[in-house]
Amino acid sequence: MPTSILDGADGPIAVAAPRRAASPFAAIADLTCPSCGSSHVAQVLGDNGGVSYVCTACGRSWS
C-alpha cells in the first residue's frame, strides 16, 4: 500500500479545472458607462423600486 497518494500515481495527476461560482452580478457584467465607456458599473435600487445603474468611475447614473 502506498504511503502517499503520489506514490501510487503512474504519471502526471489530472486535476479538474476549478469551477467559477455563479456571480449575482453576471447579468450586469457586460454593461459599460454610456458617458466614459468604463466597465465599472454598479446596479442600484431606483426611486420607485426600479433598477438603475451608476458608473463608479465618472459618477453618471442611468436606468
PQR file of N, CA, C, O and H, with PARSE charges and radii, in Angstrom:
ATOM      1  N   MET A   1       0.850  -1.182   0.000 -0.4000 1.5000
ATOM      2  CA  MET A   1       0.000   0.000   0.000 -0.0000 2.0000
ATOM      3  C   MET A   1       0.892   1.240   0.000  0.5500 1.7000
ATOM      4  O   MET A   1       1.820   1.324   0.804 -0.5500 1.4000
ATOM      5  N   PRO A   2       0.627   2.213  -0.892 -0.5600 1.5000
ATOM      6  CA  PRO A   2       1.463   3.405  -0.938  0.2800 2.0000
ATOM      7  C   PRO A   2       1.286   4.249   0.327  0.5500 1.7000
ATOM      8  O   PRO A   2       0.214   4.264   0.933 -0.5500 1.4000
ATOM      9  N   THR A   3       2.341   4.942   0.710 -0.4000 1.5000
ATOM     10  CA  THR A   3       2.274   5.810   1.887 -0.0000 2.0000
ATOM     11  C   THR A   3       1.718   7.179   1.549  0.5500 1.7000
ATOM     12  O   THR A   3       1.367   7.946   2.445 -0.5500 1.4000
ATOM     13  H   THR A   3       3.212   4.930   0.218  0.4000 1.0000
ATOM     14  N   SER A   4       1.634   7.491   0.271 -0.4000 1.5000
ATOM     15  CA  SER A   4       1.129   8.776  -0.180 -0.0000 2.0000
ATOM     16  C   SER A   4       0.320   8.551  -1.444  0.5500 1.7000
ATOM     17  O   SER A   4       0.535   7.563  -2.147 -0.5500 1.4000
ATOM     18  H   SER A   4       1.919   6.868  -0.457  0.4000 1.0000
ATOM     19  N   ILE A   5      -0.598   9.442  -1.741 -0.4000 1.5000
ATOM     20  CA  ILE A   5      -1.350   9.307  -2.984 -0.0000 2.0000
ATOM     21  C   ILE A   5      -0.451   9.532  -4.187  0.5500 1.7000
ATOM     22  O   ILE A   5      -0.757   9.053  -5.279 -0.5500 1.4000
ATOM     23  H   ILE A   5      -0.773  10.244  -1.170  0.4000 1.0000
ATOM     24  N   LEU A   6       0.661  10.255  -4.010 -0.4000 1.5000
ATOM     25  CA  LEU A   6       1.585  10.487  -5.105 -0.0000 2.0000
ATOM     26  C   LEU A   6       2.430   9.250  -5.407  0.5500 1.7000
ATOM     27  O   LEU A   6       2.868   9.070  -6.544 -0.5500 1.4000
ATOM     28  H   LEU A   6       0.910  10.643  -3.122  0.4000 1.0000
ATOM     29  N   ASP A   7       2.665   8.394  -4.405 -0.4000 1.5000
ATOM     30  CA  ASP A   7       3.438   7.177  -4.631 -0.0000 2.0000
ATOM     31  C   ASP A   7       2.698   6.205  -5.541  0.5500 1.7000
ATOM     32  O   ASP A   7       3.332   5.427  -6.253 -0.5500 1.4000
ATOM     33  H   ASP A   7       2.309   8.541  -3.482  0.4000 1.0000
ATOM     34  N   GLY A   8       1.392   6.235  -5.531 -0.4000 1.5000
ATOM     35  CA  GLY A   8       0.612   5.312  -6.322 -0.0000 2.0000
ATOM     36  C   GLY A   8       0.317   5.813  -7.723  0.5500 1.7000
ATOM     37  O   GLY A   8      -0.274   5.083  -8.518 -0.5500 1.4000
ATOM     38  H   GLY A   8       0.876   6.867  -4.952  0.4000 1.0000
ATOM     39  N   ALA A   9       0.706   7.027  -8.047 -0.4000 1.5000
ATOM     40  CA  ALA A   9       0.430   7.583  -9.373 -0.0000 2.0000
ATOM     41  C   ALA A   9       1.425   7.052 -10.391  0.5500 1.7000
ATOM     42  O   ALA A   9       2.623   6.965 -10.124 -0.5500 1.4000
ATOM     43  H   ALA A   9       1.186   7.620  -7.400  0.4000 1.0000
ATOM     44  N   ASP A  10       0.905   6.693 -11.576 -0.4000 1.5000
ATOM     45  CA  ASP A  10       1.767   6.178 -12.642 -0.0000 2.0000
ATOM     46  C   ASP A  10       2.318   7.298 -13.523  0.5500 1.7000
ATOM     47  O   ASP A  10       3.253   7.068 -14.290 -0.5500 1.4000
ATOM     48  H   ASP A  10      -0.069   6.764 -11.794  0.4000 1.0000
ATOM     49  N   GLY A  11       1.778   8.459 -13.431 -0.4000 1.5000
ATOM     50  CA  GLY A  11       2.208   9.576 -14.259 -0.0000 2.0000
ATOM     51  C   GLY A  11       1.648  10.863 -13.681  0.5500 1.7000
ATOM     52  O   GLY A  11       1.272  10.909 -12.509 -0.5500 1.4000
ATOM     53  H   GLY A  11       1.018   8.645 -12.808  0.4000 1.0000
ATOM     54  N   PRO A  12       1.592  11.901 -14.492 -0.5600 1.5000
ATOM     55  CA  PRO A  12       1.027  13.166 -14.002  0.2800 2.0000
ATOM     56  C   PRO A  12      -0.416  12.982 -13.547  0.5500 1.7000
ATOM     57  O   PRO A  12      -1.188  12.249 -14.165 -0.5500 1.4000
ATOM     58  N   ILE A  13      -0.756  13.635 -12.495 -0.4000 1.5000
ATOM     59  CA  ILE A  13      -2.110  13.545 -11.949 -0.0000 2.0000
ATOM     60  C   ILE A  13      -2.985  14.576 -12.649  0.5500 1.7000
ATOM     61  O   ILE A  13      -2.658  15.762 -12.685 -0.5500 1.4000
ATOM     62  H   ILE A  13      -0.130  14.231 -11.992  0.4000 1.0000
ATOM     63  N   ALA A  14      -4.082  14.117 -13.195 -0.4000 1.5000
ATOM     64  CA  ALA A  14      -5.022  15.021 -13.849 -0.0000 2.0000
ATOM     65  C   ALA A  14      -5.851  15.728 -12.787  0.5500 1.7000
ATOM     66  O   ALA A  14      -6.419  15.095 -11.897 -0.5500 1.4000
ATOM     67  H   ALA A  14      -4.347  13.153 -13.165  0.4000 1.0000
ATOM     68  N   VAL A  15      -5.910  17.035 -12.895 -0.4000 1.5000
ATOM     69  CA  VAL A  15      -6.664  17.834 -11.939 -0.0000 2.0000
ATOM     70  C   VAL A  15      -7.719  18.602 -12.715  0.5500 1.7000
ATOM     71  O   VAL A  15      -7.416  19.240 -13.723 -0.5500 1.4000
ATOM     72  H   VAL A  15      -5.448  17.549 -13.618  0.4000 1.0000
ATOM     73  N   ALA A  16      -8.936  18.543 -12.253 -0.4000 1.5000
ATOM     74  CA  ALA A  16     -10.021  19.266 -12.908 -0.0000 2.0000
ATOM     75  C   ALA A  16      -9.843  20.759 -12.677  0.5500 1.7000
ATOM     76  O   ALA A  16      -9.401  21.184 -11.610 -0.5500 1.4000
ATOM     77  H   ALA A  16      -9.182  18.025 -11.434  0.4000 1.0000
ATOM     78  N   ALA A  17     -10.188  21.544 -13.679 -0.4000 1.5000
ATOM     79  CA  ALA A  17     -10.117  22.997 -13.544 -0.0000 2.0000
ATOM     80  C   ALA A  17     -11.168  23.447 -12.536  0.5500 1.7000
ATOM     81  O   ALA A  17     -12.276  22.912 -12.517 -0.5500 1.4000
ATOM     82  H   ALA A  17     -10.547  21.199 -14.546  0.4000 1.0000
ATOM     83  N   PRO A  18     -10.831  24.422 -11.701 -0.5600 1.5000
ATOM     84  CA  PRO A  18     -11.815  24.894 -10.722  0.2800 2.0000
ATOM     85  C   PRO A  18     -12.999  25.539 -11.429  0.5500 1.7000
ATOM     86  O   PRO A  18     -12.842  26.212 -12.447 -0.5500 1.4000
ATOM     87  N   ARG A  19     -14.172  25.324 -10.877 -0.4000 1.5000
ATOM     88  CA  ARG A  19     -15.381  25.905 -11.449 -0.0000 2.0000
ATOM     89  C   ARG A  19     -15.593  27.281 -10.863  0.5500 1.7000
ATOM     90  O   ARG A  19     -15.382  27.500  -9.670 -0.5500 1.4000
ATOM     91  H   ARG A  19     -14.300  24.777 -10.050  0.4000 1.0000
ATOM     92  N   ARG A  20     -16.009  28.204 -11.702 -0.4000 1.5000
ATOM     93  CA  ARG A  20     -16.306  29.548 -11.225 -0.0000 2.0000
ATOM     94  C   ARG A  20     -17.702  29.563 -10.628  0.5500 1.7000
ATOM     95  O   ARG A  20     -18.641  29.011 -11.202 -0.5500 1.4000
ATOM     96  H   ARG A  20     -16.180  28.027 -12.671  0.4000 1.0000
ATOM     97  N   ALA A  21     -17.827  30.184  -9.503 -0.4000 1.5000
ATOM     98  CA  ALA A  21     -19.135  30.315  -8.877 -0.0000 2.0000
ATOM     99  C   ALA A  21     -19.973  31.299  -9.694  0.5500 1.7000
ATOM    100  O   ALA A  21     -19.452  32.269 -10.245 -0.5500 1.4000
ATOM    101  H   ALA A  21     -17.064  30.632  -9.037  0.4000 1.0000
ATOM    102  N   ALA A  22     -21.244  31.039  -9.762 -0.4000 1.5000
ATOM    103  CA  ALA A  22     -22.137  31.952 -10.464 -0.0000 2.0000
ATOM    104  C   ALA A  22     -22.196  33.264  -9.702  0.5500 1.7000
ATOM    105  O   ALA A  22     -22.480  33.286  -8.504 -0.5500 1.4000
ATOM    106  H   ALA A  22     -21.667  30.251  -9.315  0.4000 1.0000
ATOM    107  N   SER A  23     -21.933  34.327 -10.384 -0.4000 1.5000
ATOM    108  CA  SER A  23     -21.919  35.638  -9.748 -0.0000 2.0000
ATOM    109  C   SER A  23     -23.306  36.258  -9.808  0.5500 1.7000
ATOM    110  O   SER A  23     -23.981  36.171 -10.834 -0.5500 1.4000
ATOM    111  H   SER A  23     -21.702  34.309 -11.357  0.4000 1.0000
ATOM    112  N   PRO A  24     -23.732  36.880  -8.723 -0.5600 1.5000
ATOM    113  CA  PRO A  24     -25.017  37.585  -8.780  0.2800 2.0000
ATOM    114  C   PRO A  24     -24.939  38.801  -9.697  0.5500 1.7000
ATOM    115  O   PRO A  24     -25.971  39.370 -10.054 -0.5500 1.4000
ATOM    116  N   PHE A  25     -23.734  39.207 -10.083 -0.4000 1.5000
ATOM    117  CA  PHE A  25     -23.553  40.361 -10.946 -0.0000 2.0000
ATOM    118  C   PHE A  25     -23.326  39.960 -12.400  0.5500 1.7000
ATOM    119  O   PHE A  25     -22.959  40.800 -13.222 -0.5500 1.4000
ATOM    120  H   PHE A  25     -22.896  38.745  -9.793  0.4000 1.0000
ATOM    121  N   ALA A  26     -23.539  38.688 -12.723 -0.4000 1.5000
ATOM    122  CA  ALA A  26     -23.286  38.204 -14.078 -0.0000 2.0000
ATOM    123  C   ALA A  26     -24.150  38.941 -15.099  0.5500 1.7000
ATOM    124  O   ALA A  26     -23.713  39.158 -16.229 -0.5500 1.4000
ATOM    125  H   ALA A  26     -23.837  38.006 -12.055  0.4000 1.0000
ATOM    126  N   ALA A  27     -25.352  39.322 -14.724 -0.4000 1.5000
ATOM    127  CA  ALA A  27     -26.255  39.988 -15.666 -0.0000 2.0000
ATOM    128  C   ALA A  27     -25.764  41.387 -16.020  0.5500 1.7000
ATOM    129  O   ALA A  27     -26.071  41.883 -17.104 -0.5500 1.4000
ATOM    130  H   ALA A  27     -25.707  39.145 -13.806  0.4000 1.0000
ATOM    131  N   ILE A  28     -25.008  42.037 -15.134 -0.4000 1.5000
ATOM    132  CA  ILE A  28     -24.537  43.384 -15.430 -0.0000 2.0000
ATOM    133  C   ILE A  28     -23.068  43.396 -15.806  0.5500 1.7000
ATOM    134  O   ILE A  28     -22.473  44.466 -15.933 -0.5500 1.4000
ATOM    135  H   ILE A  28     -24.759  41.633 -14.253  0.4000 1.0000
ATOM    136  N   ALA A  29     -22.471  42.223 -15.986 -0.4000 1.5000
ATOM    137  CA  ALA A  29     -21.042  42.147 -16.271 -0.0000 2.0000
ATOM    138  C   ALA A  29     -20.681  42.789 -17.607  0.5500 1.7000
ATOM    139  O   ALA A  29     -19.556  43.261 -17.769 -0.5500 1.4000
ATOM    140  H   ALA A  29     -22.954  41.354 -15.883  0.4000 1.0000
ATOM    141  N   ASP A  30     -21.597  42.819 -18.562 -0.4000 1.5000
ATOM    142  CA  ASP A  30     -21.298  43.351 -19.890 -0.0000 2.0000
ATOM    143  C   ASP A  30     -21.672  44.824 -20.043  0.5500 1.7000
ATOM    144  O   ASP A  30     -21.554  45.369 -21.141 -0.5500 1.4000
ATOM    145  H   ASP A  30     -22.511  42.435 -18.430  0.4000 1.0000
ATOM    146  N   LEU A  31     -22.113  45.471 -18.988 -0.4000 1.5000
ATOM    147  CA  LEU A  31     -22.507  46.876 -19.086 -0.0000 2.0000
ATOM    148  C   LEU A  31     -21.292  47.791 -19.099  0.5500 1.7000
ATOM    149  O   LEU A  31     -20.292  47.538 -18.428 -0.5500 1.4000
ATOM    150  H   LEU A  31     -22.208  45.029 -18.096  0.4000 1.0000
ATOM    151  N   THR A  32     -21.401  48.839 -19.863 -0.4000 1.5000
ATOM    152  CA  THR A  32     -20.393  49.885 -19.847 -0.0000 2.0000
ATOM    153  C   THR A  32     -21.092  51.228 -19.719  0.5500 1.7000
ATOM    154  O   THR A  32     -22.245  51.380 -20.122 -0.5500 1.4000
ATOM    155  H   THR A  32     -22.214  49.045 -20.409  0.4000 1.0000
ATOM    156  N   CYS A  33     -20.400  52.180 -19.166 -0.4000 1.5000
ATOM    157  CA  CYS A  33     -20.953  53.508 -18.978 -0.0000 2.0000
ATOM    158  C   CYS A  33     -21.139  54.193 -20.326  0.5500 1.7000
ATOM    159  O   CYS A  33     -20.217  54.205 -21.142 -0.5500 1.4000
ATOM    160  H   CYS A  33     -19.463  52.057 -18.839  0.4000 1.0000
ATOM    161  N   PRO A  34     -22.317  54.764 -20.573 -0.5600 1.5000
ATOM    162  CA  PRO A  34     -22.531  55.451 -21.854  0.2800 2.0000
ATOM    163  C   PRO A  34     -21.732  56.747 -21.974  0.5500 1.7000
ATOM    164  O   PRO A  34     -21.528  57.243 -23.082 -0.5500 1.4000
ATOM    165  N   SER A  35     -21.277  57.302 -20.849 -0.4000 1.5000
ATOM    166  CA  SER A  35     -20.510  58.547 -20.912 -0.0000 2.0000
ATOM    167  C   SER A  35     -19.026  58.327 -21.121  0.5500 1.7000
ATOM    168  O   SER A  35     -18.427  58.904 -22.027 -0.5500 1.4000
ATOM    169  H   SER A  35     -21.443  56.900 -19.949  0.4000 1.0000
ATOM    170  N   CYS A  36     -18.425  57.478 -20.267 -0.4000 1.5000
ATOM    171  CA  CYS A  36     -16.969  57.325 -20.317 -0.0000 2.0000
ATOM    172  C   CYS A  36     -16.510  55.973 -20.846  0.5500 1.7000
ATOM    173  O   CYS A  36     -15.324  55.795 -21.125 -0.5500 1.4000
ATOM    174  H   CYS A  36     -18.912  57.010 -19.530  0.4000 1.0000
ATOM    175  N   GLY A  37     -17.437  55.003 -20.992 -0.4000 1.5000
ATOM    176  CA  GLY A  37     -17.081  53.699 -21.524 -0.0000 2.0000
ATOM    177  C   GLY A  37     -16.487  52.745 -20.501  0.5500 1.7000
ATOM    178  O   GLY A  37     -16.073  51.643 -20.862 -0.5500 1.4000
ATOM    179  H   GLY A  37     -18.400  55.148 -20.766  0.4000 1.0000
ATOM    180  N   SER A  38     -16.435  53.138 -19.242 -0.4000 1.5000
ATOM    181  CA  SER A  38     -15.867  52.294 -18.198 -0.0000 2.0000
ATOM    182  C   SER A  38     -16.779  51.101 -17.916  0.5500 1.7000
ATOM    183  O   SER A  38     -18.000  51.200 -18.041 -0.5500 1.4000
ATOM    184  H   SER A  38     -16.771  54.033 -18.950  0.4000 1.0000
ATOM    185  N   SER A  39     -16.180  49.982 -17.537 -0.4000 1.5000
ATOM    186  CA  SER A  39     -16.968  48.805 -17.168 -0.0000 2.0000
ATOM    187  C   SER A  39     -17.208  48.748 -15.664  0.5500 1.7000
ATOM    188  O   SER A  39     -17.743  47.762 -15.158 -0.5500 1.4000
ATOM    189  H   SER A  39     -15.188  49.902 -17.435  0.4000 1.0000
ATOM    190  N   HIS A  40     -16.816  49.797 -14.951 -0.4000 1.5000
ATOM    191  CA  HIS A  40     -17.029  49.861 -13.500 -0.0000 2.0000
ATOM    192  C   HIS A  40     -18.429  50.407 -13.235  0.5500 1.7000
ATOM    193  O   HIS A  40     -18.611  51.589 -12.945 -0.5500 1.4000
ATOM    194  H   HIS A  40     -16.381  50.598 -15.362  0.4000 1.0000
ATOM    195  N   VAL A  41     -19.402  49.522 -13.340 -0.4000 1.5000
ATOM    196  CA  VAL A  41     -20.810  49.892 -13.226 -0.0000 2.0000
ATOM    197  C   VAL A  41     -21.427  49.133 -12.064  0.5500 1.7000
ATOM    198  O   VAL A  41     -21.229  47.926 -11.927 -0.5500 1.4000
ATOM    199  H   VAL A  41     -19.255  48.561 -13.576  0.4000 1.0000
ATOM    200  N   ALA A  42     -22.176  49.842 -11.229 -0.4000 1.5000
ATOM    201  CA  ALA A  42     -22.871  49.223 -10.098 -0.0000 2.0000
ATOM    202  C   ALA A  42     -24.375  49.309 -10.344  0.5500 1.7000
ATOM    203  O   ALA A  42     -24.879  50.281 -10.906 -0.5500 1.4000
ATOM    204  H   ALA A  42     -22.337  50.822 -11.340  0.4000 1.0000
ATOM    205  N   GLN A  43     -25.068  48.274  -9.910 -0.4000 1.5000
ATOM    206  CA  GLN A  43     -26.519  48.257 -10.019 -0.0000 2.0000
ATOM    207  C   GLN A  43     -27.082  48.761  -8.695  0.5500 1.7000
ATOM    208  O   GLN A  43     -26.689  48.285  -7.630 -0.5500 1.4000
ATOM    209  H   GLN A  43     -24.658  47.485  -9.453  0.4000 1.0000
ATOM    210  N   VAL A  44     -27.996  49.717  -8.757 -0.4000 1.5000
ATOM    211  CA  VAL A  44     -28.581  50.306  -7.555 -0.0000 2.0000
ATOM    212  C   VAL A  44     -30.094  50.300  -7.660  0.5500 1.7000
ATOM    213  O   VAL A  44     -30.652  50.206  -8.753 -0.5500 1.4000
ATOM    214  H   VAL A  44     -28.316  50.104  -9.622  0.4000 1.0000
ATOM    215  N   LEU A  45     -30.749  50.400  -6.523 -0.4000 1.5000
ATOM    216  CA  LEU A  45     -32.205  50.439  -6.485 -0.0000 2.0000
ATOM    217  C   LEU A  45     -32.668  51.853  -6.786  0.5500 1.7000
ATOM    218  O   LEU A  45     -32.212  52.807  -6.156 -0.5500 1.4000
ATOM    219  H   LEU A  45     -30.296  50.477  -5.635  0.4000 1.0000
ATOM    220  N   GLY A  46     -33.563  51.990  -7.738 -0.4000 1.5000
ATOM    221  CA  GLY A  46     -34.067  53.301  -8.132 -0.0000 2.0000
ATOM    222  C   GLY A  46     -35.085  53.853  -7.151  0.5500 1.7000
ATOM    223  O   GLY A  46     -35.430  53.191  -6.173 -0.5500 1.4000
ATOM    224  H   GLY A  46     -33.934  51.216  -8.250  0.4000 1.0000
ATOM    225  N   ASP A  47     -35.568  55.064  -7.407 -0.4000 1.5000
ATOM    226  CA  ASP A  47     -36.505  55.756  -6.525 -0.0000 2.0000
ATOM    227  C   ASP A  47     -37.822  55.002  -6.352  0.5500 1.7000
ATOM    228  O   ASP A  47     -38.340  54.920  -5.239 -0.5500 1.4000
ATOM    229  H   ASP A  47     -35.288  55.602  -8.202  0.4000 1.0000
ATOM    230  N   ASN A  48     -38.364  54.459  -7.422 -0.4000 1.5000
ATOM    231  CA  ASN A  48     -39.654  53.778  -7.364 -0.0000 2.0000
ATOM    232  C   ASN A  48     -39.503  52.260  -7.358  0.5500 1.7000
ATOM    233  O   ASN A  48     -40.410  51.546  -7.786 -0.5500 1.4000
ATOM    234  H   ASN A  48     -37.944  54.526  -8.327  0.4000 1.0000
ATOM    235  N   GLY A  49     -38.389  51.774  -6.885 -0.4000 1.5000
ATOM    236  CA  GLY A  49     -38.173  50.338  -6.819 -0.0000 2.0000
ATOM    237  C   GLY A  49     -37.611  49.741  -8.090  0.5500 1.7000
ATOM    238  O   GLY A  49     -37.378  48.534  -8.155 -0.5500 1.4000
ATOM    239  H   GLY A  49     -37.653  52.354  -6.537  0.4000 1.0000
ATOM    240  N   GLY A  50     -37.391  50.561  -9.098 -0.4000 1.5000
ATOM    241  CA  GLY A  50     -36.803  50.075 -10.347 -0.0000 2.0000
ATOM    242  C   GLY A  50     -35.298  49.907 -10.197  0.5500 1.7000
ATOM    243  O   GLY A  50     -34.728  50.200  -9.146 -0.5500 1.4000
ATOM    244  H   GLY A  50     -37.580  51.541  -9.045  0.4000 1.0000
ATOM    245  N   VAL A  51     -34.676  49.439 -11.245 -0.4000 1.5000
ATOM    246  CA  VAL A  51     -33.236  49.222 -11.236 -0.0000 2.0000
ATOM    247  C   VAL A  51     -32.557  50.355 -11.985  0.5500 1.7000
ATOM    248  O   VAL A  51     -32.969  50.719 -13.087 -0.5500 1.4000
ATOM    249  H   VAL A  51     -35.139  49.201 -12.098  0.4000 1.0000
ATOM    250  N   SER A  52     -31.528  50.902 -11.391 -0.4000 1.5000
ATOM    251  CA  SER A  52     -30.717  51.926 -12.031 -0.0000 2.0000
ATOM    252  C   SER A  52     -29.263  51.485 -11.973  0.5500 1.7000
ATOM    253  O   SER A  52     -28.913  50.543 -11.261 -0.5500 1.4000
ATOM    254  H   SER A  52     -31.193  50.607 -10.497  0.4000 1.0000
ATOM    255  N   TYR A  53     -28.439  52.164 -12.716 -0.4000 1.5000
ATOM    256  CA  TYR A  53     -27.017  51.857 -12.755 -0.0000 2.0000
ATOM    257  C   TYR A  53     -26.235  53.129 -12.509  0.5500 1.7000
ATOM    258  O   TYR A  53     -26.691  54.219 -12.854 -0.5500 1.4000
ATOM    259  H   TYR A  53     -28.723  52.929 -13.295  0.4000 1.0000
ATOM    260  N   VAL A  54     -25.067  52.999 -11.918 -0.4000 1.5000
ATOM    261  CA  VAL A  54     -24.203  54.148 -11.691 -0.0000 2.0000
ATOM    262  C   VAL A  54     -22.774  53.739 -12.038  0.5500 1.7000
ATOM    263  O   VAL A  54     -22.319  52.649 -11.690 -0.5500 1.4000
ATOM    264  H   VAL A  54     -24.697  52.113 -11.637  0.4000 1.0000
ATOM    265  N   CYS A  55     -22.083  54.637 -12.731 -0.4000 1.5000
ATOM    266  CA  CYS A  55     -20.689  54.396 -13.089 -0.0000 2.0000
ATOM    267  C   CYS A  55     -19.837  54.838 -11.910  0.5500 1.7000
ATOM    268  O   CYS A  55     -19.924  55.984 -11.470 -0.5500 1.4000
ATOM    269  H   CYS A  55     -22.453  55.521 -13.014  0.4000 1.0000
ATOM    270  N   THR A  56     -19.019  53.934 -11.399 -0.4000 1.5000
ATOM    271  CA  THR A  56     -18.178  54.288 -10.258 -0.0000 2.0000
ATOM    272  C   THR A  56     -16.913  55.018 -10.697  0.5500 1.7000
ATOM    273  O   THR A  56     -16.130  55.457  -9.854 -0.5500 1.4000
ATOM    274  H   THR A  56     -18.948  53.002 -11.756  0.4000 1.0000
ATOM    275  N   ALA A  57     -16.706  55.152 -11.996 -0.4000 1.5000
ATOM    276  CA  ALA A  57     -15.545  55.884 -12.495 -0.0000 2.0000
ATOM    277  C   ALA A  57     -15.856  57.374 -12.665  0.5500 1.7000
ATOM    278  O   ALA A  57     -15.087  58.230 -12.228 -0.5500 1.4000
ATOM    279  H   ALA A  57     -17.342  54.796 -12.680  0.4000 1.0000
ATOM    280  N   CYS A  58     -17.007  57.678 -13.311 -0.4000 1.5000
ATOM    281  CA  CYS A  58     -17.325  59.086 -13.575 -0.0000 2.0000
ATOM    282  C   CYS A  58     -18.540  59.605 -12.792  0.5500 1.7000
ATOM    283  O   CYS A  58     -18.752  60.816 -12.725 -0.5500 1.4000
ATOM    284  H   CYS A  58     -17.633  56.983 -13.666  0.4000 1.0000
ATOM    285  N   GLY A  59     -19.334  58.714 -12.203 -0.4000 1.5000
ATOM    286  CA  GLY A  59     -20.464  59.130 -11.381 -0.0000 2.0000
ATOM    287  C   GLY A  59     -21.788  59.258 -12.118  0.5500 1.7000
ATOM    288  O   GLY A  59     -22.796  59.590 -11.494 -0.5500 1.4000
ATOM    289  H   GLY A  59     -19.162  57.731 -12.257  0.4000 1.0000
ATOM    290  N   ARG A  60     -21.823  59.009 -13.421 -0.4000 1.5000
ATOM    291  CA  ARG A  60     -23.079  59.122 -14.158 -0.0000 2.0000
ATOM    292  C   ARG A  60     -24.029  58.002 -13.746  0.5500 1.7000
ATOM    293  O   ARG A  60     -23.606  56.865 -13.543 -0.5500 1.4000
ATOM    294  H   ARG A  60     -21.004  58.740 -13.928  0.4000 1.0000
ATOM    295  N   SER A  61     -25.305  58.326 -13.625 -0.4000 1.5000
ATOM    296  CA  SER A  61     -26.307  57.304 -13.321 -0.0000 2.0000
ATOM    297  C   SER A  61     -27.341  57.280 -14.440  0.5500 1.7000
ATOM    298  O   SER A  61     -27.604  58.298 -15.080 -0.5500 1.4000
ATOM    299  H   SER A  61     -25.649  59.250 -13.790  0.4000 1.0000
ATOM    300  N   TRP A  62     -27.919  56.116 -14.664 -0.4000 1.5000
ATOM    301  CA  TRP A  62     -28.946  55.938 -15.686 -0.0000 2.0000
ATOM    302  C   TRP A  62     -29.781  54.716 -15.337  0.5500 1.7000
ATOM    303  O   TRP A  62     -29.407  53.919 -14.477 -0.5500 1.4000
ATOM    304  H   TRP A  62     -27.706  55.289 -14.144  0.4000 1.0000
ATOM    305  N   SER A  63     -30.912  54.579 -16.011 -0.4000 1.5000
ATOM    306  CA  SER A  63     -31.771  53.423 -15.780 -0.0000 2.0000
ATOM    307  C   SER A  63     -32.172  52.790 -17.090  0.5500 1.7000
ATOM    308  O   SER A  63     -32.899  51.797 -17.099 -0.5500 1.4000
ATOM    309  H   SER A  63     -31.217  55.226 -16.709  0.4000 1.0000
TER
END
